[in-house]
């Protein structure tokens, strides 16, 4: 999926939600955008190269709530909150996986890492056995399906 197609889905989801009320202080799209410098700093800290589609999304839209997903921000606004570096340093010490979104059950969605490069596809990591399963061919496809619920 290209960004142009993704933006159409995102605009439709925002328009659909525009008339609905949310609890005070709760945003369905938080938009904690990341700068290029923050992305480079996290890549250096984790010793990985993040997928270009993910990097571009984080610069345009950012982490936090993304309708039906909770995306880790690259850098949390509060030192007590989870962010990309903090979670991955604590949970994936071997560097074979970069988690970007909690499933809510102890499992994660993210990218398998091979020779310091994150795969473009999004995978599901099972906390019980550490197995990794294919979830989507790319980050935008993953967001459209799991976050925006396109096609459901």
C-alpha positions in Angstrom: 0.0 0.0 0.0 1.3 3.4 -0.9 0.9 6.5 1.3 -1.6 8.1 -1.0 -4.0 5.1 -0.7 -3.4 5.0 3.1 -4.2 8.7 3.5 -7.5 8.1 1.7 -8.4 5.4 4.3 -7.2 7.6 7.1 -9.2 10.6 6.0 -12.3 8.4 5.7 -11.8 7.1 9.2 -11.3 10.6 10.6 -14.4 11.8 8.9 -16.5 8.9 10.2 -15.2 9.6 13.8 -15.7 13.4 13.5 -19.3 13.3 14.6 -18.7 10.9 17.5 -17.8 12.1 21.0 -14.9 10.6 23.0 -14.3 10.8 26.7 -12.6 14.0 27.7 -8.8 13.8 27.4 -9.0 10.8 25.1 -8.0 11.2 21.5 -8.4 8.3 19.0 -5.5 9.8 17.0 -2.8 11.1 19.3 -0.1 12.0 16.7 3.1 11.9 18.8 5.3 12.6 15.7 9.0 11.9 15.6 11.8 13.9 14.2 14.5 12.5 11.9 17.0 13.1 14.8 14.8 11.1 17.2 14.5 8.2 14.7 18.2 8.2 14.1 18.9 8.2 17.9 16.6 5.3 18.5 18.1 3.3 15.5 21.5 3.9 16.9 20.4 2.9 20.4 18.7 -0.3 19.2 21.4 -0.9 16.5 18.8 -1.4 13.8 17.7 0.2 10.6 13.9 0.8 10.8 11.7 0.2 7.7 11.3 3.4 5.6 7.5 3.1 5.6 7.5 3.0 9.4 9.9 5.9 9.6 7.9 8.1 7.3 4.6 7.3 9.1 6.2 8.2 12.5 7.3 11.6 11.0 3.9 12.3 9.4 1.5 10.9 12.0 3.5 9.5 15.0 2.7 7.1 17.8 0.1 6.9 20.5 -3.5 5.9 20.0 -4.2 5.2 16.3 -7.9 4.4 16.5 -7.9 0.6 17.3 -4.1 0.4 17.9 -1.7 1.8 20.4 1.5 2.6 18.6 4.6 3.1 20.7 5.9 6.6 20.2 9.5 6.9 19.1 10.1 9.1 22.2 7.5 9.3 25.0 6.6 12.8 26.2 6.9 11.5 29.8 9.9 9.5 31.2 7.4 7.1 32.8 5.7 6.1 29.6 6.7 3.3 27.2 8.4 4.3 24.0 10.2 2.5 21.2 13.6 2.4 22.8 12.5 1.7 26.4 10.2 -1.3 25.4 12.7 -2.9 23.1 15.7 -2.6 25.4 13.7 -4.2 28.2 11.8 -6.8 26.2 14.0 -7.8 23.3 17.5 -7.8 24.6 18.8 -10.1 21.8 17.8 -7.5 19.1 16.0 -10.0 16.9 12.7 -8.2 17.0 11.6 -4.5 17.3 8.2 -4.2 18.9 6.1 -1.2 17.7 2.6 -1.9 19.0 1.3 -3.9 22.0 -1.4 -6.5 21.3 -2.7 -6.1 24.9 -2.1 -9.7 25.9 1.7 -9.5 26.4 2.2 -10.1 22.7 3.6 -7.5 20.3 3.4 -6.5 16.6 6.7 -5.4 15.1 9.5 -6.2 12.8 11.9 -9.2 12.7 15.5 -8.1 12.6 18.1 -9.7 10.3 21.7 -8.4 10.3 20.7 -5.1 11.8 17.9 -4.4 9.4 14.2 -4.6 10.2 12.1 -6.5 7.8 9.5 -4.5 5.9 6.7 -6.9 6.9 4.9 -6.6 10.2 5.0 -9.8 12.4 3.2 -10.9 15.5 5.4 -12.0 18.4 3.9 -14.5 20.8 5.0 -13.9 24.4 4.3 -17.5 25.5 6.7 -19.2 23.1 8.6 -16.4 21.4 7.4 -17.5 18.0 7.0 -14.9 15.2 4.2 -15.1 12.7 3.5 -13.0 9.6 0.9 -10.3 10.1 1.1 -7.9 7.1 3.4 -7.2 4.1 4.0 -3.7 5.2 3.4 -1.2 7.9 0.7 0.8 6.1 -1.2 -2.3 5.3 -1.0 -3.4 8.9 -2.2 0.0 10.1 -5.1 0.0 7.6 -6.3 -3.4 8.7 -5.6 -3.4 12.4 -5.8 0.3 13.2 -8.4 1.6 10.8 -10.2 -1.7 10.4 -10.3 -1.3 6.6 -12.2 -4.2 5.0 -13.8 -5.4 8.2 
